[in-house]
Amino acid sequence: GSFQVAELADKEEVEKAQTDKHYYWYQADNIRHTQGAYKGKVLHGTYQELYPDKSLKVLGVFYRGLKSGQWRYMEPNGILRRVSTWYLGEENGPYELYSEQGALKEKGRLLRGLKEGVIIQYAPQDSVKKTFTKYKHNEALTEEKVSWFDKVKLSLGF
């Protein structure tokens, strides 16, 4: 049981939907999502999902029915658990994972929802101790060393 608050497109649009994309839309007092098609008004603008006590569960933005920009996911107690970046319905860009206590646990980049490049994993309860691992298509490249340049790029958000 959660509540959803969303902005909608001004009118119902039917256009060619991409078959590999998941669209979010509104019809008959329900927000729905389907792959490759939609019927009704697509979500377009800010989106909030609330827990039954009205505390924030999810905060994000839709662009023509597709997740876009930064999305934040919270626990019922208000602790931030995940931040990720979406572009045209796919997780692409920086992401961060947080522990149950709200401490930064992991930071890196996603490409089509998969870990890509250098990922930093933080030791529990210690934001100073870090492990750097290079990924390609969600697979850790164990033999590949992480350069100081990769570490600086990641810390600057590139």
C-alpha positions as CSV (number, residue, x, y, z in Angstrom):
1,G,0.0,0.0,0.0
2,S,1.6,3.2,-1.2
3,F,0.3,6.4,-2.7
4,Q,1.5,7.9,-6.0
5,V,1.5,11.5,-7.1
6,A,2.4,12.2,-10.8
7,E,2.2,14.8,-13.5
8,L,0.6,13.7,-16.8
9,A,1.0,14.7,-20.4
10,D,-1.7,17.3,-21.4
11,K,-3.4,14.9,-23.8
12,E,-3.5,11.2,-24.7
13,E,-0.8,10.5,-27.2
14,V,-0.4,7.5,-29.3
15,E,2.9,7.4,-31.0
16,K,5.4,4.7,-31.9
17,A,6.6,3.2,-28.6
18,Q,10.0,1.5,-28.6
19,T,9.6,-2.2,-28.0
20,D,12.6,-2.3,-25.5
21,K,11.3,0.5,-23.3
22,H,9.1,0.4,-20.3
23,Y,6.4,3.1,-20.4
24,Y,4.5,4.5,-17.4
25,W,1.0,5.8,-18.0
26,Y,-2.3,6.7,-16.4
27,Q,-5.8,5.3,-17.1
28,A,-8.9,4.6,-15.1
29,D,-7.4,6.0,-11.8
30,N,-4.4,3.8,-12.0
31,I,-0.7,4.3,-12.9
32,R,0.4,1.4,-15.1
33,H,3.6,0.4,-16.8
34,T,4.1,-1.8,-19.9
35,Q,6.9,-2.7,-22.3
36,G,6.7,-1.4,-25.8
37,A,3.3,0.2,-25.7
38,Y,0.9,2.4,-23.6
39,K,-2.7,3.5,-23.7
40,G,-3.8,6.7,-21.9
41,K,-1.9,9.7,-20.7
42,V,1.8,9.1,-20.2
43,L,3.5,10.3,-17.0
44,H,5.4,13.5,-17.8
45,G,7.0,15.5,-15.0
46,T,7.7,15.0,-11.3
47,Y,6.7,11.7,-9.7
48,Q,6.4,10.8,-6.0
49,E,5.5,7.6,-4.4
50,L,4.6,7.8,-0.7
51,Y,4.4,5.2,2.1
52,P,1.0,4.8,3.8
53,D,2.1,7.3,6.5
54,K,2.8,9.8,3.6
55,S,6.6,9.7,4.0
56,L,8.6,9.7,0.8
57,K,9.3,6.4,-0.8
58,V,10.4,7.3,-4.4
59,L,11.1,10.7,-6.0
60,G,11.8,11.0,-9.7
61,V,10.9,12.5,-13.1
62,F,9.2,11.1,-16.2
63,Y,9.7,12.3,-19.7
64,R,7.0,11.2,-22.1
65,G,6.3,8.0,-20.1
66,L,10.0,7.1,-19.5
67,K,12.0,7.4,-16.3
68,S,14.4,10.3,-16.7
69,G,17.0,12.2,-14.6
70,Q,17.8,11.5,-11.0
71,W,15.7,9.0,-9.0
72,R,15.8,8.6,-5.2
73,Y,14.6,5.6,-3.2
74,M,14.0,5.9,0.5
75,E,13.1,3.6,3.4
76,P,10.0,4.2,5.5
77,N,12.2,5.8,8.2
78,G,13.4,8.4,5.7
79,I,16.9,6.8,5.1
80,L,18.1,7.2,1.6
81,R,18.9,3.7,0.1
82,R,19.6,4.4,-3.6
83,V,20.2,7.2,-6.1
84,S,20.3,6.5,-9.8
85,T,20.3,8.4,-13.1
86,W,17.9,7.5,-15.9
87,Y,17.9,8.5,-19.6
88,L,15.1,7.5,-21.9
89,G,13.9,4.8,-19.6
90,E,17.3,3.1,-19.0
91,E,19.5,3.5,-15.9
92,N,22.5,5.3,-17.4
93,G,25.0,7.4,-15.4
94,P,26.0,7.8,-11.8
95,Y,24.4,5.8,-9.1
96,E,24.9,5.5,-5.3
97,L,23.8,2.7,-2.9
98,Y,23.4,3.4,0.9
99,S,23.4,1.1,3.9
100,E,20.4,0.7,6.2
101,Q,22.0,3.4,8.4
102,G,22.2,5.8,5.4
103,A,26.0,5.5,5.0
104,L,27.4,5.5,1.4
105,K,28.1,1.9,0.5
106,E,28.8,1.9,-3.3
107,K,29.2,4.5,-6.0
108,G,29.8,4.3,-9.7
109,R,28.2,4.4,-13.1
110,L,25.6,2.3,-14.9
111,L,25.3,1.7,-18.6
112,R,21.9,0.2,-19.5
113,G,21.4,-0.9,-15.9
114,L,24.8,-2.7,-15.7
115,K,27.9,-1.6,-13.8
116,E,30.4,0.0,-16.1
117,G,33.8,1.5,-15.3
118,V,35.3,2.0,-11.9
119,I,33.0,1.2,-8.9
120,I,33.9,2.3,-5.4
121,Q,32.8,0.2,-2.5
122,Y,33.1,1.7,0.9
123,A,33.9,-0.3,4.1
124,P,30.9,-0.5,6.5
125,Q,30.8,2.5,8.9
126,D,34.0,4.0,7.3
127,S,33.8,6.5,4.4
128,V,37.6,6.6,4.1
129,K,38.4,2.9,3.4
130,K,37.5,2.1,-0.2
131,T,37.8,-0.7,-2.7
132,F,38.1,0.2,-6.4
133,T,37.0,-2.4,-8.9
134,K,36.7,-2.0,-12.7
135,Y,33.6,-3.4,-14.4
136,K,32.5,-4.0,-17.9
137,H,28.9,-5.0,-18.6
138,N,28.4,-5.8,-14.9
139,E,31.4,-8.2,-14.8
140,A,34.4,-7.4,-12.5
141,L,37.7,-7.2,-14.4
142,T,39.9,-8.7,-11.7
143,E,43.2,-8.6,-13.6
144,E,42.8,-4.9,-14.6
145,K,44.3,-2.3,-12.3
146,V,42.4,0.9,-11.6
147,S,44.5,3.9,-12.5
148,W,44.8,7.0,-10.4
149,F,43.1,8.9,-13.4
150,D,40.1,6.6,-13.2
151,K,39.8,7.2,-9.4
152,V,40.0,11.0,-9.9
153,K,37.4,10.9,-12.7
154,L,35.0,9.0,-10.6
155,S,35.4,11.2,-7.5
156,L,34.7,14.2,-9.7
157,G,31.6,12.6,-11.1
158,F,32.7,11.7,-14.7
